[in-house]
Amino acid sequence: MRRVPATFLSLISLDYRTKTPMYRQLYDWFRRAIIAGQMRPGQRVPSSRGLATELKISRIPVLNAYEQLLAEGYFETFVGAGTCVARSIPDDTLSPPTVKAGKGQHESAEKRGLRRLSRRGVALTDIPAQSWLDNLGAFRISLPALDQFPIGIWSKLVARHSRRPQRGIMAYGDAMGYMPFREAIAEYLGAARGVRCESSQIVVTTGSQQALQISAQVLLDPKDRVCMEEPGYPGARQAFMTVGAQLIPVRVDQEGMNVAEIIRRGNHARAVYITPSHQYPLGMAMSAARRMLLLNWAVRTGAWIIEDDYDSEYRFGSRPIASLQGLDTDGRVIYVGTFSKALFPALRLGYVVVPKDLVPAFSAARDAADVFSATLYQAVLTDFIREGHFARHIRRMRMLYMERRRSLVNAIQIQMGDTTEVIGVEAGIHLVALLPPGTDDVAVSKKAAQLGISAMPLSVCYLKPPARGGLILGYGGANAHQIHDGIGKLRMSLQAH
Amino acid sequence: MRRVPATFLSLISLDYRTKTPMYRQLYDWFRRAIIAGQMRPGQRVPSSRGLATELKISRIPVLNAYEQLLAEGYFETFVGAGTCVARSIPDDTLSPPTVKAGKGQHESAEKRGLRRLSRRGVALTDIPAQSWLDNLGAFRISLPALDQFPIGIWSKLVARHSRRPQRGIMAYGDAMGYMPFREAIAEYLGAARGVRCESSQIVVTTGSQQALQISAQVLLDPKDRVCMEEPGYPGARQAFMTVGAQLIPVRVDQEGMNVAEIIRRGNHARAVYITPSHQYPLGMAMSAARRMLLLNWAVRTGAWIIEDDYDSEYRFGSRPIASLQGLDTDGRVIYVGTFSKALFPALRLGYVVVPKDLVPAFSAARDAADVFSATLYQAVLTDFIREGHFARHIRRMRMLYMERRRSLVNAIQIQMGDTTEVIGVEAGIHLVALLPPGTDDVAVSKKAAQLGISAMPLSVCYLKPPARGGLILGYGGANAHQIHDGIGKLRMSLQAH
């Protein structure tokens, strides 16, 4: 670093070792001097020759810097009068800015109402930190067995589509998604989930969260009432919150969401969010009678049903339970699904199946949200489904998860059987271990997170304080050893508490 | 298809040729019969043996179907009394549903208020069809030269990360993005765009549209006023509309957005959306004086400035103009950018640089929107930048686009010089051809779309009716031949009109 005093300028610092070119350093210096008010509008700047001499550098970078400053309007020239700082630069410059960056300053600016976020922005920031989601250790919710994914087959398909990509793989795509992918999804959902739809009703999304967010945007106005399962899925709560909806908790029992309560209390509800095939997080399936009651009520009142169908491929005792959407004859069900858990989360591909008359609104909302989904993985997954790899993977994983579930249930019974009660083991890739009444499950989860274990507290799924806390334990991503070890650490966390 | 009359059932149709298994066909039939009210709660179902005999099929599929119907609660059994339709099924079933699916029916349901969308959902659907976006023909706005993309290098990097993926490439990622990618972006923006930020301030998004949508969610409440350039970017308008913001058009002249007008009218504006380096769609750069006036005003009033910096790498006459963000000393600028145009649109990667104290809100909003961005392309692009391919590609494309711009300007002058006036040629990958006053540019664009040409009408960028229509012509994705041919078709479209 060499400091060169210039006759009427303060010190220009040029750094000869950095990669930043000399002209750029000069440009930056002049710009900052103008912003800081060290150089005033109308003030003459030294001739390029004079400055080069003074700085002992070539004249070329000086000329380049001046040219750029002229082009951007910081300098202006007058015939015969040389170059000066543009007189159009406001005289009450930002020098020194009334408020400087820095945390302390921002706080005071906030007090003056100058750093105002939206109510939504404030509410989103108010959600407490969830340290159990900071690690990918044993029991991480929704994490599948990544090491069992057929990566060889997958990466061959990736190579197929990325080496000699069709124009469609690189150009702008349809907001609704890549057509062959939508066709494959429609076929799969019809066969495996009893969903009745055409490919034209499928909107590809970046996952179930975006599907929920878009559904909320299309269907709900601020203050609209949405019935939520209690306990229920926090991601859905977040999505409905961003549109300012009012959340109505509805109790869940052995048959799922208490539909009678919806009917009694929810006459003005605009929508119901529900996980009928595998209640999140408790795991029960909704009975046929309640499904029909719910649909009936929706038809009568004009409410929408948002069905979040997740993990339904993994049902251990019986065959997968068909979707609620398949029972709907009035186009009231919006059906949400994802490939994140069946394949891998970083894939970011999900979908929402919408009634035909809602297609234009959902398509426009998807366009406004983020235009369309990256095409490569859509094309790869299409082939993965069409060539039978998807069905094969699901079958393999069903066996594996059954095994892991058994390991987990055993480990809990042996190591924590005296203090916990296990529920929700019929399906999916997580179960719930209820803790002794009065236990602060958030504290236990935080303690476990310090030991590298990701155990989600049950209470975060409640809108109102729950009668009993618990831990939601994912077993998709943990092998027998990790399960055994993890339960040991959980027991320690519980005892420490 | 074989129809088998059952003694007390209506006709059960079994299809022996389909892939749908027999048990599933029986299950579907019973479920539908119950929903349709053909079978009533409490009604006895035939014994499995009896039904199998009657249908002349094995008893196993019948048993499987019954088991599933029992598991899901459609059937129930009583010791000694056999199996019947569950008495808990509501008696006022959906038989026939009060409203049947079908367009006509939905319309009447809508009249009864039963198919009510949100105000936002209705507004989104009201946007007229944009047939010029249905094709990828010559002049498609924002489309880069896909055939010039170094796909060999890119696909090698894709293979590197997909063949033996690290766990992080497949598991849940950070809502803010993949850290090495954020570091590469921060470095690039500092060097190439004069953005002053740390990697902790970068939120990776699925493109600039999501960046705008999230910014709107964090910063704006319904009815909040947002100053928009007139004409301006329709995608931004869409994003602000989805949060119910009120859009204030502010005129654009040779120095960019008229800041004096903002100061005069916009005292209550919460935010300004602006494209200072390359005004969308007219192409001018904002002068230094106006930049400072705008920042000054924002500091005084507490308004946010959303800077959308696009195509800025491609400036032909001078060096790229540094960002407005780099002048901001008060953390008032939210800086939005994308890789879609520099690389390829289906990549779906962009970013937003946010003031440090806004990071938690933006991170939470990104999480609520769609959790995080697919990791593969983030890792691939990180390497692409780090290994110098990105800078090399930009340099090559700058030369190519200069060439294409020249072809386009020449073609317009030769073939349409008498009717059009070209503006906005200093930067980017599009220009504007102003049409004779009174021309309906939407009609011309629609006509051109029928000929396979994608020319966006200038008027769709205005909130108020424009004084003069025009066509926004992208030249990134069209070679000299396509440009020549395309202008011929445009001339025909204009004459036809």
Interface residues (C-beta under 8 A of the other chain):
Chain A: K19 T20 D28 R31 I34 I35 N64 E67 Q68 A71 E72 G73 Y74 A86 S88 I89 P90 D92 T93 L94 P97 T98 V99 K100 A101 K103 H106 A109 E110 R112 G113 L114 R115 R116 L117 S118 R119 R120 G121 V122 L124 T125 I127 L133 L136 R140 S142 L143 L146 F149 I151 W154 S155 V158 A159 S162 R163 R164 P165 R167 G168 I169 M170 A171 Y172 G173 A191 G194 T205 T206 G207 Q209 Q210 Q213 Q217 V218 L219 L220 D221 P222 D224 G235 Q238 A239 M241 T242 V243 G244 E255 R270 A285 S287 A288 A289 M292 L293 L295 N296 V299 R300 T301 G302 G317 S318 R319 I321 A322 L327 T329 D330 G331 F344 P345 A346 L347 R348 P355 K356 D357 L358 P360 A361 A364 A365 D367 A368 A369 D370 V371 F372 S373 A374 T375 L376 Y377 G477
Chain B: K19 T20 D28 R31 I34 I35 N64 E67 Q68 A71 E72 G73 Y74 A86 S88 I89 P90 D92 T93 L94 P97 T98 V99 K100 A101 K103 H106 A109 E110 R112 G113 L114 R115 R116 L117 S118 R119 R120 G121 V122 L124 T125 I127 L133 L136 R140 S142 L143 L146 F149 I151 W154 S155 V158 A159 S162 R163 R164 P165 R167 G168 I169 M170 A171 Y172 G173 A191 G194 T205 T206 G207 Q209 Q210 Q213 Q217 V218 L219 L220 D221 P222 D224 G235 Q238 A239 M241 T242 V243 G244 E255 R270 A285 S287 A288 A289 M292 L293 L295 N296 V299 R300 T301 G302 G317 S318 R319 I321 A322 L327 T329 D330 G331 F344 P345 A346 L347 R348 P355 K356 D357 L358 P360 A361 A364 A365 D367 A368 A369 D370 V371 F372 S373 A374 T375 L376 Y377 G477
